[in-house]
């Protein structure tokens, strides 16, 4: 390793500057975007990439499952155009399924950064467009069987060429998506974000020189790698395996999907092997290679460097074995519309494999899905609406504390559900209930977090998609803790009929119908009979655990009756 010649103060200035630039990019994007998935939910990431496609920095709060492939998207453009094929004012758009490995709504926009005419890197972001055409609307559709039915694919196309708009490409996009004003507004927000990042990075190089900035970045990566290695070295060497299951692929509903991972620790390196993962499926519950790599990276970073800013150095000591043809590395033209559904459980399974080696670091399983809803239809004037929302659920109890309640999955980081008030203002629905789900957290010395109960009442005829997982195999407990409750959706028709649904596409709804989503709770940690009685009495008084569950699962007799469950904040 070459010893750094740049002084430590300059290194710290550069370290904080590149992250601040990514954060500023994120602020520009979220404040300029047109759809709530970006400006409220914050389904995006922003970062700076070097001329080899490596991650210099990523914004704080970016989605964890976007750790894998902003660089992959840029690298594809470098291969296509060559480093001398970019000009100041270029902006490229990218969502190609085989390269990015995600559903096509996740659109990458990137722009080259220049200083004194020299290409010095790229500013890039990924954001969830409300629509990308094809046969899918919103979340949760299981109708597609190949990528071509899922929307427009754009592979490193210059939407601005040296500052000149590609009006033909813009027209193709406008003519082939359902919500062009929203998506093209989001595109403009992404472009503005990249322009800010490119300008800031150029200013940094202008202040210190490219050689100095490059040396600082290399030092920052090396420091991150050393910190990561110091953690891995404390894990006993060995090979550790774990298996879990998803319910199904949304089409063959009686066929569970196997998740098998093998983790090998050897000195200061860790390998995650997905060779025994379930083969790719006919429906859209697949991802490209970036899906498996992202899952491995999220688990790896959570274990080794949870408090470090994201950069390439965080992952130097990780090897991922991922043969083609699994549901995490599907071959084209596989459908990818539900690409993220498997990933939370994959991450839980990686952690489960390591539980015997480092029990003090591993929680019980969390809700384990990327639950959400989509309702879509037309207003009286013929204009379209599309309501999308994501749900929180319970996280697993930990070796030293209860699991979090009403939290999004480990894959979703700091994203948030859409505020109730905005949903009701913009869409023809009333949200009658949004509360914690009593008794959904697995019993344990440390209780699993609670899921949520969320009820929509339909005011206008529409359709919707429902896609829950972990409705058959519940989130597991550890060290004697019990399982959390499974997910479930209940449709109550205006005429009194009721049906339970876990996966359904294009379900018709009429005014007066209600849909209640019950999200999974986290597994418990440790023997429930060892739970502190004061904590358990508090749970009962708050309505988190019923007196019946306290007797059944904890062997505890409460002092009084349970109270109604606590109400949640609208934008918890």
Backbone torsions as a table, in degrees:
resi	resn	phi	psi	omega
1	UNK	NA	128.0	-179.7
2	UNK	-74.2	131.6	179.4
3	UNK	-72.2	134.8	-178.3
4	UNK	-68.3	138.3	175.6
5	UNK	-101.9	-13.8	177.9
6	UNK	-75.2	142.4	-175.9
7	UNK	-70.6	152.5	-175.6
8	UNK	-59.2	-32.5	-178.6
9	UNK	-66.4	-43.9	178.4
10	UNK	-62.7	-40.2	177.9
11	UNK	-58.7	-43.4	-179.1
12	UNK	-68.7	-36.1	176.5
13	UNK	-62.5	-46.6	-179.8
14	UNK	-65.8	-41.7	179.8
15	UNK	-54.7	-48.7	-177.1
16	UNK	-77.2	-30.6	-179.1
17	UNK	-65.2	-46.8	-174.7
18	UNK	-67.0	-31.7	175.7
19	UNK	-73.2	-39.4	177.6
20	UNK	-61.5	-36.7	178.5
21	UNK	-65.8	-41.4	177.4
22	UNK	-64.4	-38.9	176.6
23	UNK	-64.5	-39.6	178.3
24	UNK	-65.6	-39.2	174.8
25	UNK	-57.6	-43.0	180.0
26	UNK	-64.3	-39.9	177.9
27	UNK	-62.1	-44.4	178.8
28	UNK	-61.2	-44.5	-178.3
29	UNK	-63.7	-49.1	-174.8
30	UNK	-68.3	-30.3	-178.9
31	UNK	-84.6	-11.6	-177.5
32	UNK	-110.5	-14.0	-173.1
33	UNK	-70.5	159.8	-176.9
34	UNK	-98.9	-24.7	-173.9
35	UNK	-112.4	149.8	-172.0
36	UNK	-67.3	-22.4	176.0
37	UNK	-61.4	-23.6	178.6
38	UNK	-97.9	-55.3	-170.7
39	UNK	-80.4	-18.1	175.3
40	UNK	-109.5	-55.8	-177.4
41	UNK	-70.1	-33.7	179.6
42	UNK	69.4	47.3	178.4
43	UNK	-85.2	77.1	-177.2
44	UNK	-162.9	170.8	166.9
45	UNK	-148.9	156.2	-179.8
46	UNK	-137.2	147.8	178.9
47	UNK	-168.8	175.4	175.2
48	UNK	-112.2	136.1	-176.1
49	UNK	-124.0	141.3	179.8
50	UNK	-85.0	-178.6	-173.6
51	UNK	-76.2	1.6	172.5
52	UNK	-110.5	9.7	179.2
53	UNK	81.3	17.4	-178.8
54	UNK	-97.0	149.1	-172.8
55	UNK	-81.1	114.0	173.8
56	UNK	-79.4	-46.3	-179.0
57	UNK	-160.1	160.0	174.9
58	UNK	-140.2	149.2	-177.5
59	UNK	-63.7	148.4	173.6
60	UNK	-69.3	135.8	-179.2
61	UNK	90.6	0.6	176.3
62	UNK	-66.3	156.5	-179.3
63	UNK	-61.7	129.1	178.1
64	UNK	-57.4	-36.8	-177.4
65	UNK	-75.0	0.6	170.7
66	UNK	-96.5	14.4	179.6
67	UNK	-69.8	-18.7	-165.6
68	UNK	-91.2	-31.4	-160.5
69	UNK	-143.6	23.4	162.8
70	UNK	-60.1	-43.1	178.5
71	UNK	-64.0	-36.9	178.8
72	UNK	-61.5	-41.3	179.7
73	UNK	-64.1	-42.7	179.7
74	UNK	-69.2	-40.5	-179.9
75	UNK	-58.4	-36.2	177.8
76	UNK	-62.5	-41.1	177.5
77	UNK	-66.1	-37.2	177.7
78	UNK	-62.2	-42.3	178.4
79	UNK	-64.4	-34.8	-176.9
80	UNK	-75.3	-44.7	-171.6
81	UNK	-102.7	-21.4	-170.5
82	UNK	77.0	154.9	-177.4
83	UNK	-63.9	-25.1	178.2
84	UNK	-87.4	5.2	-179.0
85	UNK	-96.8	7.1	178.9
86	UNK	-108.8	145.3	179.3
87	UNK	-128.7	157.0	174.5
88	UNK	-60.7	134.7	-176.4
89	UNK	95.4	-6.4	175.1
90	UNK	-69.9	143.4	168.8
91	UNK	-139.1	131.2	-177.0
92	UNK	-117.5	148.8	179.8
93	UNK	-121.7	140.6	-169.8
94	UNK	-152.2	128.1	171.5
95	UNK	-150.9	19.7	-172.1
96	UNK	-56.2	127.5	-172.7
97	UNK	-59.8	-44.7	-175.3
98	UNK	-68.5	-33.7	-178.6
99	UNK	-82.9	-50.8	-176.3
100	UNK	-80.6	-29.2	174.8
101	UNK	74.2	13.1	-175.9
102	UNK	-121.2	174.2	173.9
103	UNK	-65.3	151.8	-167.5
104	UNK	-70.3	-16.0	177.1
105	UNK	-64.7	-22.8	-179.6
106	UNK	-82.9	93.7	-171.2
107	UNK	-98.9	127.2	175.8
108	UNK	-93.7	133.5	171.1
109	UNK	-121.8	132.7	178.3
110	UNK	-143.2	155.5	-176.1
111	UNK	-139.5	140.4	178.1
112	UNK	-70.8	146.9	175.7
113	UNK	-105.2	132.0	-179.1
114	UNK	-124.2	151.5	167.9
115	UNK	-140.0	122.0	-178.0
116	UNK	50.9	41.6	176.3
117	UNK	80.7	-0.5	-179.2
118	UNK	-102.8	132.5	176.6
119	UNK	-71.4	123.7	-175.8
120	UNK	-119.1	-5.5	-179.5
121	UNK	159.4	-165.0	-178.1
122	UNK	-140.2	143.7	169.1
123	UNK	-102.9	131.0	-172.7
124	UNK	-141.2	153.1	171.2
125	UNK	-147.7	160.8	172.7
126	UNK	-129.1	136.1	179.2
127	UNK	-143.4	151.3	-177.6
128	UNK	-85.2	109.3	174.2
129	UNK	-75.6	145.3	-177.8
130	UNK	-65.7	-25.5	178.6
131	UNK	-156.9	149.0	177.4
132	UNK	-133.6	17.3	-179.1
133	UNK	84.9	-164.2	179.8
134	UNK	75.8	-166.1	-173.5
135	UNK	-90.2	3.4	-176.4
136	UNK	-108.5	143.5	168.5
137	UNK	-126.3	131.2	175.1
138	UNK	65.3	-158.1	178.3
139	UNK	-83.0	160.5	156.9
140	UNK	87.0	0.3	-179.5
141	UNK	-74.9	132.1	175.4
142	UNK	-107.9	18.7	-171.5
143	UNK	-81.9	-20.9	-170.8
144	UNK	-90.3	151.5	-179.2
145	UNK	-125.8	-6.8	173.4
146	UNK	-150.0	163.8	-174.3
147	UNK	-66.1	-27.4	-175.1
148	UNK	-69.4	-22.8	178.6
149	UNK	-86.9	-0.3	-172.5
150	UNK	-101.8	-1.4	174.8
151	UNK	133.2	-172.4	-179.7
152	UNK	-70.7	136.7	170.4
153	UNK	-111.2	130.6	-179.8
154	UNK	-127.4	120.1	-173.8
155	UNK	-111.3	96.2	176.8
156	UNK	48.0	54.7	179.1
157	UNK	-95.3	138.3	-180.0
158	UNK	-80.5	104.7	178.6
159	UNK	-83.6	-21.1	165.5
160	UNK	-129.3	128.9	-179.4
161	UNK	-116.1	106.7	-176.8
162	UNK	53.0	38.9	176.5
163	UNK	91.1	-6.1	-179.2
164	UNK	-100.2	127.5	-178.0
165	UNK	-67.5	140.5	173.7
166	UNK	-87.7	88.9	-173.9
167	UNK	-65.0	-29.7	178.7
168	UNK	-65.0	-47.0	179.4
169	UNK	-65.2	-40.6	177.6
170	UNK	-61.1	-38.5	178.8
171	UNK	-68.4	-38.8	177.0
172	UNK	-60.1	-44.3	179.1
173	UNK	-62.9	-48.6	-177.5
174	UNK	-59.4	-38.2	-174.5
175	UNK	-81.9	-7.1	-172.5
176	UNK	-123.6	10.2	176.2
177	UNK	-127.0	156.0	-171.6
178	UNK	-78.7	-27.7	-175.2
179	UNK	-126.4	66.4	-172.8
180	UNK	-63.3	-36.3	-178.9
181	UNK	-62.9	-42.9	179.8
182	UNK	-66.5	-48.6	-175.2
183	UNK	-68.8	-40.8	178.5
184	UNK	-72.0	-29.4	171.5
185	UNK	-64.6	-41.0	176.2
186	UNK	-64.3	-38.8	177.0
187	UNK	-58.7	-45.0	179.0
188	UNK	-62.5	-38.2	177.3
189	UNK	-64.0	-40.5	178.6
190	UNK	-65.4	-39.8	178.4
191	UNK	-63.1	-45.6	178.7
192	UNK	-59.8	-40.0	178.5
193	UNK	-61.1	-46.0	-180.0
194	UNK	-65.3	-37.6	179.4
195	UNK	-62.9	-39.1	177.4
196	UNK	-64.5	-46.6	-179.7
197	UNK	-61.6	-42.5	179.5
198	UNK	-64.1	-40.9	179.7
199	UNK	-65.7	-44.1	-178.4
200	UNK	-65.1	-41.7	-178.9
201	UNK	-66.9	-37.5	175.1
202	UNK	-62.0	-39.7	177.6
203	UNK	-63.0	-39.7	179.7
204	UNK	-63.3	-45.8	178.5
205	UNK	-64.1	-37.9	178.1
206	UNK	-63.7	-30.3	-178.6
207	UNK	-77.6	-38.7	-171.6
208	UNK	-116.3	-17.5	-173.7
209	UNK	94.5	152.5	-178.9
210	UNK	-66.3	-40.7	-178.9
211	UNK	-58.8	-41.5	-179.7
212	UNK	-67.8	-45.1	179.7
213	UNK	-62.7	-44.4	178.8
214	UNK	-60.3	-40.3	179.4
215	UNK	-67.6	-39.2	177.3
216	UNK	-61.7	-45.5	-179.6
217	UNK	-62.4	-43.2	178.8
218	UNK	-62.0	-38.2	177.9
219	UNK	-66.6	-42.4	179.1
220	UNK	-61.1	-43.6	177.7
221	UNK	-61.9	-44.6	-179.1
222	UNK	-63.5	-37.7	177.9
223	UNK	-65.7	-41.8	177.2
224	UNK	-62.0	-43.0	-179.9
225	UNK	-62.1	-41.9	179.3
226	UNK	-63.0	-40.3	179.5
227	UNK	-65.5	-42.0	178.6
228	UNK	-62.2	-46.2	-179.3
229	UNK	-60.9	-36.6	-179.4
230	UNK	-63.6	-29.7	176.5
231	UNK	-77.1	-44.8	-178.3
232	UNK	-61.2	-38.0	-177.8
233	UNK	-62.9	-19.1	178.7
234	UNK	-86.1	-10.6	177.4
235	UNK	-85.7	129.9	180.0
236	UNK	-57.5	134.0	175.9
237	UNK	-58.8	144.1	178.0
238	UNK	158.6	177.2	177.9
239	UNK	-115.9	127.2	-173.5
240	UNK	-128.4	135.6	-177.0
241	UNK	-129.3	155.5	174.5
242	UNK	-154.1	153.7	-179.7
243	UNK	-132.0	143.1	171.9
244	UNK	-147.5	-177.6	-177.2
245	UNK	-141.1	143.6	164.1
246	UNK	-92.3	161.7	-175.8
247	UNK	-61.3	-54.4	-174.2
248	UNK	-177.2	-179.6	-178.9
249	UNK	-94.7	8.9	-179.7
250	UNK	87.8	-6.5	180.0
251	UNK	-120.8	-58.1	173.5
252	UNK	-88.4	87.3	-167.8
253	UNK	-71.2	-13.8	-179.5
254	UNK	-100.5	11.9	-175.3
255	UNK	-119.7	102.1	178.3
256	UNK	-68.3	156.7	-178.5
257	UNK	-109.1	126.9	-176.0
258	UNK	-82.1	131.7	170.5
259	UNK	-113.7	113.9	-179.2
260	UNK	-127.2	124.4	178.7
261	UNK	-129.0	147.5	174.2
262	UNK	-127.9	124.1	-178.6
263	UNK	-111.4	128.1	178.2
264	UNK	-117.3	128.1	176.3
265	UNK	-111.9	124.8	179.7
266	UNK	-139.8	102.6	-179.0
267	UNK	66.3	-117.1	-177.7
268	UNK	-106.1	20.4	178.7
269	UNK	-125.4	150.4	175.9
270	UNK	-129.1	139.4	177.6
271	UNK	-122.4	136.1	174.4
272	UNK	-115.4	120.0	-172.9
273	UNK	-111.8	119.9	180.0
274	UNK	-105.9	22.4	-174.0
275	UNK	-61.1	-28.0	-177.9
276	UNK	-100.9	18.6	177.3
277	UNK	-67.6	153.8	178.0
278	UNK	-55.3	137.6	175.9
279	UNK	-60.3	159.8	177.6
280	UNK	-58.3	153.0	-173.5
281	UNK	-111.4	167.3	-177.5
282	UNK	-72.8	-30.0	-179.1
283	UNK	-85.8	-165.5	-172.7
284	UNK	-88.7	8.3	179.5
285	UNK	-85.5	61.5	175.4
286	UNK	-132.5	161.1	165.6
287	UNK	-134.8	163.7	168.5
288	UNK	-77.3	-174.8	-176.4
289	UNK	-54.7	-30.8	-178.1
290	UNK	-62.7	-25.5	178.2
291	UNK	-63.8	-51.8	178.8
292	UNK	-64.6	-40.7	179.5
293	UNK	-64.5	-41.6	178.9
294	UNK	-61.9	-44.6	179.4
295	UNK	-60.0	-45.1	179.5
296	UNK	-63.2	-40.9	-178.9
297	UNK	-66.9	-40.2	179.6
298	UNK	-62.1	-48.1	179.5
299	UNK	-62.9	-42.7	-177.8
300	UNK	-63.2	-45.8	-177.8
301	UNK	-69.5	-37.4	177.9
302	UNK	-60.1	-34.7	-179.5
303	UNK	-79.6	-39.0	-166.3
304	UNK	-104.9	-29.0	-174.7
305	UNK	-153.4	54.9	-175.4
306	UNK	-62.9	-24.1	-175.7
307	UNK	-102.0	1.2	178.3
308	UNK	-85.9	143.8	170.1
309	UNK	-63.3	150.2	-174.4
310	UNK	-76.3	128.7	170.0
311	UNK	-157.4	174.2	-174.0
312	UNK	-60.3	-31.2	-178.1
313	UNK	-64.5	-23.2	-179.3
314	UNK	-64.2	-18.2	-171.0
315	UNK	-121.5	10.1	-179.4
316	UNK	-62.9	-30.3	-175.1
317	UNK	-94.0	11.9	179.6
318	UNK	-109.3	130.8	172.2
319	UNK	-114.9	137.1	179.1
320	UNK	-120.9	123.0	176.0
321	UNK	-101.0	114.7	-172.2
322	UNK	-145.9	88.3	179.4
323	UNK	-68.2	156.8	178.5
324	UNK	-66.3	152.4	170.7
325	UNK	94.8	3.3	173.1
326	UNK	-89.3	172.4	179.2
327	UNK	-71.6	-7.6	173.9
328	UNK	-103.3	2.6	-178.6
329	UNK	-152.5	51.1	-171.1
330	UNK	-67.9	143.0	176.3
331	UNK	-79.8	145.4	174.3
332	UNK	-61.3	149.6	3.3
333	UNK	-99.4	48.7	-176.6
334	UNK	-55.7	144.5	172.8
335	UNK	-71.5	141.5	-175.4
336	UNK	-126.8	11.7	-172.0
337	UNK	-58.6	-29.7	-179.9
338	UNK	-108.5	36.1	-169.2
339	UNK	-56.1	-31.0	-172.1
340	UNK	-93.4	-6.8	-172.6
341	UNK	-58.6	-40.4	-175.2
342	UNK	-77.0	-22.8	-164.2
343	UNK	-64.9	-41.2	178.9
344	UNK	-58.4	-39.8	179.2
345	UNK	-73.0	-33.4	174.2
346	UNK	-59.5	-45.2	179.9
347	UNK	-63.6	-45.4	176.7
348	UNK	-57.0	-38.1	-177.0
349	UNK	-71.2	-36.5	173.9
350	UNK	-60.0	-45.9	179.1
351	UNK	-65.1	-39.4	178.8
352	UNK	-60.8	-38.3	179.0
353	UNK	-61.2	-35.3	-176.7
354	UNK	-87.2	-5.3	-177.0
355	UNK	-57.6	-40.7	178.2
356	UNK	-64.4	-28.6	-177.0
357	UNK	-82.1	-39.4	-177.3
358	UNK	-135.5	66.3	-175.3
359	UNK	-59.6	-26.4	-178.5
360	UNK	-74.0	-7.8	-177.1
361	UNK	-108.9	-11.1	-166.7
362	UNK	-110.0	125.1	175.1
363	UNK	-85.7	168.7	168.7
364	UNK	-67.7	171.1	-176.4
365	UNK	-67.8	146.6	175.6
366	UNK	-98.9	-170.3	-171.4
367	UNK	-55.1	-29.1	165.7
368	UNK	73.8	17.1	173.5
369	UNK	-141.4	172.5	178.0
370	UNK	-109.6	53.1	-172.3
371	UNK	-58.5	144.4	177.9
372	UNK	-170.7	175.6	178.9
373	UNK	-135.4	156.0	173.3
374	UNK	-137.6	130.3	171.5
375	UNK	-126.1	134.2	-176.1
376	UNK	-144.5	148.4	-178.8
377	UNK	-179.0	-155.9	-175.9
378	UNK	-128.3	143.1	169.8
379	UNK	-80.1	174.0	-177.9
380	UNK	-62.0	-27.8	-179.3
381	UNK	-86.1	5.2	179.0
382	UNK	90.9	-6.5	178.3
383	UNK	-76.9	153.3	-175.7
384	UNK	-89.7	155.2	166.9
385	UNK	-133.6	151.3	176.9
386	UNK	-144.9	109.3	176.3
387	UNK	-94.6	124.5	174.0
388	UNK	-126.7	137.6	178.4
389	UNK	-147.8	150.7	174.7
390	UNK	-111.1	159.7	-174.1
391	UNK	-119.3	146.2	168.9
392	UNK	-87.1	173.1	177.3
393	UNK	-162.3	-168.7	-177.1
394	UNK	-89.4	143.1	170.9
395	UNK	-100.0	158.4	-175.6
396	UNK	-70.4	148.9	170.9
397	UNK	-59.0	150.1	-175.0
398	UNK	-112.5	166.6	-179.8
399	UNK	-58.3	-20.8	-175.8
400	UNK	-134.3	19.3	179.7
401	UNK	-179.7	164.4	178.3
402	UNK	-68.2	157.5	174.3
403	UNK	-77.1	155.3	177.2
404	UNK	-71.1	149.4	178.2
405	UNK	-105.2	153.2	171.6
406	UNK	54.0	37.7	-178.6
407	UNK	-109.7	146.0	178.3
408	UNK	-68.1	172.4	-173.9
409	UNK	-70.1	164.9	179.0
410	UNK	-60.4	-23.0	179.3
411	UNK	-75.9	-19.0	-168.7
412	UNK	-102.3	-5.2	171.4
413	UNK	56.3	-120.4	-174.6
414	UNK	-98.6	16.6	176.6
415	UNK	-68.1	161.9	-173.6
416	UNK	-131.2	154.9	171.5
417	UNK	-71.0	159.3	178.3
418	UNK	-73.7	130.1	-178.6
419	UNK	-54.8	138.9	-179.6
420	UNK	-54.6	-43.8	-175.0
421	UNK	-61.9	-40.6	179.4
422	UNK	-68.3	-38.9	177.6
423	UNK	-60.5	-43.8	-177.5
424	UNK	-71.7	-31.4	178.5
425	UNK	-69.8	-41.2	-170.9
426	UNK	-91.0	-22.1	-170.1
427	UNK	-130.4	156.5	-176.5
428	UNK	-82.0	65.0	179.7
429	UNK	-143.8	152.8	168.9
430	UNK	-117.6	129.8	176.8
431	UNK	-94.9	105.1	-171.4
432	UNK	-82.0	-24.5	-176.0
433	UNK	-153.3	134.4	171.5
434	UNK	-144.8	99.4	-169.9
435	UNK	-146.1	164.9	172.4
436	UNK	-68.3	148.0	-176.9
437	UNK	-96.8	105.9	-176.2
438	UNK	-58.7	145.5	174.4
439	UNK	65.7	12.0	-178.4
440	UNK	-85.0	-20.8	177.9
441	UNK	-77.6	135.0	179.3
442	UNK	-62.6	139.7	-179.7
443	UNK	-71.3	145.4	177.9
444	UNK	-179.0	172.1	171.8
445	UNK	-53.7	-37.6	170.3
446	UNK	-121.8	117.2	-172.2
447	UNK	-69.6	146.2	170.0
448	UNK	-68.9	150.4	176.9
449	UNK	-67.0	158.9	-176.8
450	UNK	-89.6	147.0	168.4
451	UNK	-78.3	-173.5	179.8
452	UNK	-121.2	160.9	173.2
453	UNK	-120.9	121.9	-172.5
454	UNK	-135.8	121.7	-176.5
455	UNK	-118.2	124.6	173.6
456	UNK	-103.1	134.3	169.4
457	UNK	-108.1	127.6	-174.1
458	UNK	-83.1	131.8	178.0
459	UNK	-106.0	-15.3	-177.0
460	UNK	-143.4	140.9	179.9
461	UNK	-54.6	135.3	-177.1
462	UNK	-162.8	-175.1	172.9
463	UNK	-126.5	165.6	-179.6
464	UNK	-155.5	162.6	174.8
465	UNK	-115.8	138.3	176.0
466	UNK	-124.3	126.9	-179.4
467	UNK	-147.5	90.2	172.5
468	UNK	-100.1	150.3	166.8
469	UNK	-124.3	-179.1	-174.8
470	UNK	55.9	39.2	175.3
471	UNK	-96.0	-10.7	178.8
472	UNK	-111.6	-51.1	179.1
473	UNK	-98.8	110.4	-174.8
474	UNK	-75.5	161.3	173.2
475	UNK	-59.2	125.5	-172.3
476	UNK	-79.5	154.7	171.4
477	UNK	-92.6	171.0	176.9
478	UNK	-131.7	152.2	174.7
479	UNK	54.6	39.9	178.5
480	UNK	92.4	-2.4	176.2
481	UNK	-72.4	155.8	-177.1
482	UNK	-94.3	164.2	-178.7
483	UNK	-68.1	152.3	170.6
484	UNK	-82.5	168.6	177.6
485	UNK	-71.5	149.6	177.7
486	UNK	-83.1	166.9	178.0
487	UNK	-81.5	157.0	178.8
488	UNK	-162.8	142.2	171.4
489	UNK	-117.0	137.2	-178.5
490	UNK	-123.1	123.8	175.7
491	UNK	-101.8	123.7	175.8
492	UNK	-111.9	109.7	-177.6
493	UNK	-76.1	153.6	-179.4
494	UNK	-60.6	-25.5	-179.6
495	UNK	-87.7	6.4	175.7
496	UNK	100.7	-11.4	178.6
497	UNK	-71.5	147.5	178.8
498	UNK	-131.3	140.0	176.9
499	UNK	-143.8	143.0	175.1
500	UNK	-94.5	135.0	-175.6
501	UNK	-136.5	140.5	174.0
502	UNK	-118.5	-38.9	177.8
503	UNK	-140.1	121.0	179.3
504	UNK	-158.5	142.1	-176.2
505	UNK	-118.0	138.1	177.6
506	UNK	56.0	47.3	176.8
507	UNK	-74.8	130.5	-179.7
508	UNK	-83.0	135.3	177.8
509	UNK	-126.0	145.9	178.3
510	UNK	-118.6	158.4	177.6
511	UNK	-53.2	135.0	-178.5
512	UNK	96.2	-17.9	174.7
513	UNK	-65.8	150.5	176.2
514	UNK	-126.1	144.9	174.5
515	UNK	-127.3	123.6	177.5
516	UNK	-112.4	127.1	177.9
517	UNK	-105.3	123.5	176.2
518	UNK	-111.3	113.3	-175.7
519	UNK	-94.1	157.7	-173.8
520	UNK	-69.8	152.9	171.9
521	UNK	-98.7	164.4	178.5
522	UNK	-80.9	157.2	176.1
523	UNK	-71.0	156.5	178.0
524	UNK	-87.0	160.5	179.5
525	UNK	-123.3	122.4	176.8
526	UNK	86.7	166.7	-177.6
527	UNK	-62.6	122.6	-179.3
528	UNK	-57.8	-30.6	-177.7
529	UNK	-72.3	-7.0	177.3
530	UNK	-97.0	4.7	179.8
531	UNK	-68.3	140.2	177.5
532	UNK	-59.1	128.2	-175.8
533	UNK	-65.1	-31.9	177.7
534	UNK	-65.9	-40.4	177.2
535	UNK	-65.2	-41.2	-178.7
536	UNK	-67.3	-40.6	176.9
537	UNK	-62.2	-38.3	177.2
538	UNK	-64.6	-41.1	177.1
539	UNK	-58.2	-42.4	-179.0
540	UNK	-66.5	-44.7	-178.4
541	UNK	-64.2	-32.4	179.2
542	UNK	-84.0	-6.7	-179.8
543	UNK	83.1	12.3	-179.9
544	UNK	-78.8	-34.0	178.5
545	UNK	-128.9	130.1	179.6
546	UNK	-78.1	161.0	177.5
547	UNK	-62.8	-34.5	178.6
548	UNK	-64.6	-45.2	179.1
549	UNK	-66.9	-34.3	178.6
550	UNK	-62.4	-41.2	178.3
551	UNK	-69.1	-46.9	-174.4
552	UNK	-67.9	-47.7	-170.5
553	UNK	-95.1	-25.6	-175.6
554	UNK	-115.8	-11.3	-175.0
555	UNK	64.0	39.0	-172.4
556	UNK	-121.5	131.4	175.8
557	UNK	-99.0	118.9	-176.7
558	UNK	-73.9	156.7	177.0
559	UNK	-75.0	-29.8	-177.6
560	UNK	-146.4	-177.8	179.0
561	UNK	-74.3	155.5	178.4
562	UNK	-74.5	153.4	179.9
563	UNK	-102.4	164.8	177.0
564	UNK	-59.1	150.5	-179.5
565	UNK	-61.2	148.7	-179.6
566	UNK	-67.3	143.2	173.0
567	UNK	-76.1	147.1	177.1
568	UNK	-97.0	152.7	170.5
569	UNK	-63.6	147.1	-173.7
570	UNK	-62.4	-33.5	-180.0
571	UNK	-120.5	47.3	-177.5
572	UNK	-56.9	NA	NA
